[in-house]
């Protein structure tokens, strides 16, 4: 049974990072992270990278970001972390005092879950990125429902951040790199891709997430896009991890399937129960490592992360059963005492059993 009122973010959007900075709540796992002078870059395990500049002097407008998904043909998007924008207004962006873009609010898409505004016009984004490469400060002017806001964002480290994005996504020396351009063709599609909309869920199981009274329903499109699922290539099969339900305050459940030749079947996860080994259908607050084929999950007993259950599985492929998870380690801490003991990786082990 999946507990009610439990929520967490698999991917760290700008709104979540801002909340973390304000509250001290722990971030989700990031596959790659780098701070370059005044900008930071985080990339999740599906290699979607977000380069952000932050400011805290003007309330209601905290992040100016460039986001790009991995794979050929993907384009960068402008992401603004801001209070709700006034309809029929515009967002103006200048670099070193020179106007670069003036974008109608109607041209943005808004994620109600994360509160972010996204703009992805190809020509405008190329113009903006070129200006930001050569500049030292970006000024953003916009109108929220509460009134006008203007904030400056440092661009120190912007070029270095683009280089890190190119490196992480395997674009160095390719024609579609943002900074480290070359003559090589675009990098191939990654082996792990995001499932961030209902229409990306395989048809045979889509109703389990979208249908009335669905087993993993009760999650809207914005929430699904924010917490996200993934598809990972393992041999000639695909491993699917999908958010199951809306989650709650600091945990998000996921369920797993394997897909081959259009056939989709559920996967169970071995766990250590109170009376011994058993299985479960869901894992919480997941991280996936494609290189090692390991799935990590951390169920938080409370938001502080000082208690809960931590599991690591390895996904193996067999000729008979296809993908099967093997429990590599299980750790838990039952006492919520304000001491996280150095993180769940250091908690007492339930598996392997001590000899």
Secondary structure by P-SEA (a helix, b strand, c coil): cccccbbbbccccaaaaaaaaacccccccccbbbbcccbbbbbccccccccccccccccccccccccccccccbbbbbbbbcccccccbbbbbbcccccccccccccccccccccbbbbbcaaaaaaaaaaaaaccbbbbbbccccbbbbbbbbccaaaaaaaaaaaaacccccccccccccccccccccccccccccccccccccccccccccccccccaaaaaaacccccccccbbbbbbbcccccccbbbbbbbcccccbbbbbbbbbbccccccccccccbbbbbccccbbbbbbcccccccbbbbbbbbbbbbccccbbbbbcbbbbbcccccccccccccccccccccc
